[in-house]
Structure formats: C-alpha cells, structure tokens
Amino acid sequence: MWHSCSNYRLSDHFARCQPGVRRLFRELTKVVRSFGRVEIYAQKSRIVFQVRVRFVSVMIRRSYLLVNFWLTRKIADPQVLRVESLYPAVHIHQVRIGSSKDMTVALRDWLREAYAVGRREHLNSRRKAPTITR
C-alpha cells in the first residue's frame, strides 16, 4: 500500500498458524476475486483487500480468520460477531472463519456488497441529478 510505513509479506501472517488457515485464506481470496479486480496488501497486523478503498481486512489467528468488512448498513445475524458503527453509513462487521462451512452464502453476499462499497458504488446512488438553471 502506498502509504504503509513498512513492507510486509503475506507469508509473514501465516508463520504461526495451522496449515488449514492458509487454505481458508485462499478460499476467501478466491471468493473476493470472483467479484472483480482487487488488490491485496499485507500490513503489520492484518491483510487488506482494496479496490478504490479498503473494504475487507483479515486478521490471521492460529486456527481461524477474523474477517472484517465494510457495509453501509448493519446486519443482525448470528454469524456476525460484532458490528462497529463509525458513521451512519459506515458499519464494520466481523465474522470468524474457522472452516469452509463458515463461507456461507450469506457471507459471500455480504462480501459482494462490501466489494461494491470498496468501489464506492454507494456514493453514485446518493448523488442527485444536477440542477439546470436558466
């Protein structure tokens, strides 16, 4: 990422985790890349997915992934561990992925929605048509 203080490698994040965690990350990456072009950056404490802006971050744990994603609405679902609301249209949701079965259809839909937020598509729907004055 252009403004990072240091350079980190993806492999650094997987040094202390169980082998299946890397497989889960690859599965998550495949899902997100199915939506379109995405950049993946390793940072000090997380890995981020970005289109125009970051929309997903992943923290690697010993036996699972903690995945945070940005939506413009709140989700109430048992799979969502927590929601942090930063602004009226900025809600960071956190889920835990410990196995492939956690990659639910709902999670895939939320990630697709987060990808659209990363592309800033929600801003286009809020813009009003220009007023023409004569």
Secondary structure, 3 states (H helix, E strand, C coil): CCCCCCCCCHHHHCCCCCHHHHHHHHHHHHHHHCCCCCEEEECCCCEEEECCCEEEEEEECCCCEEEEEEECCCCCCCCEEEEEEEECCEEEEEEEECCHHHCCHHHHHHHHHHHHHHCCHHHHHHCCCCCCCC
